[in-house]
Amino acid sequence: MRRIDPATGLVTAFAPIDQPYGIDVAADGTVSVVEGSQNRVVRLSPTGTRLGFVGPAFAVPYDVEVGGGVTYVLEAGPAGYIRRIAPDGTVTTVSRR
């Protein structure tokens, strides 16, 4: 992953993520990104340090959204699930296509 400084346009390395898909930045500056090769959501510090995975491995995670401490994961493919990961790590299905 690369970071682009909006003030200068300078592009720098941010974090090594294999097959990145959806990305979201939380209010506290942490970054959540789908790492496609792992089928997982990884959380990064504002400086790009890997903080760990959020939730379990998913079938086909494609996008991620974070808000209020809750992480939502969109799974692509025929099932089309939206999964909710609570702060305690509990995963529930919010929606299914």
N, C-alpha and C positions, 0 to 999 in steps of 0.2 A: 504494500500500500504506500501511496505517496501523499504528502500534505502540500497544499498550495497556500502560501501566505497571501491573504487577500490584499494586504497593503503593498507588498513588493512584487507579488507574482512569482516569488522564488519557490521552486519545487524541491522538496527534500524527502528522503526516505522516512517513513513513519513507523511501519511495523511489517514484519514478514508474515504474510497470510497467504496460504495456498488456496487458490480458487476462491477469491472473495466474491460474495454476492451482495445481498442487502446490507445496509449500514445505517446506524442511527447514533446520534450524539445526545446523551442525557444532559439534563440541566447542570449536573455537577462536572461536566466535561468528559466523563468516561465514554468510551466508544464501544458499541456492540456491533459486531459484524458476523455474518454467516461465513464460516470457513467450509467451503464446499467439499474439500478433500476429506474432512473429518465428519461431515454432516452434523456440525455442531455450531452453536453460537459462542463466540469467544468475546470476552470483555477485556478492554485495554484501558490503561490509564490515559490521562490527557497527553502524556508524553510518549505513548506508544508501548509502554511496558505491558506485557501479557499478565493479566490478573487471574485468568482461569476461564473455564467453560461455564456457561449458564445453562442449566437443565441437562437433559440426556441427549444422546444422539437421536436425530430425527430421520425419517425416511428420505425426504427430499426437501430440506429447508431451503427457502429461497429469499425471504425478506425478514426483517426484524424491526420492531418499533418498541421504544422504551418510554415509560411514563409513570411517575409516582411509585417507583420501585418495582413495577411490574414489567415483565418482558413479554411481548407477543411475537410469535413466530408463525409465518405463513409457510405452509408446506405445499409445494407445487405438485403436479401430477394429478392423477384421476381422483384422489381422495379430496384434495383441496382443503385441508384442515387449517384452522387458525388455532394455535395453542397458546395458552396463557401460563406463564411461569411466575408464580408468586415469589416474594422475597425469600421464603423458606425453602424454595426449590420445588414445591408442589406443582405438577403439571396438570392442567385440565383442558378439555377441548371446548372452545368457545363457539366455534362454528364449523360446519361441514357443508361442502358444496352439495 
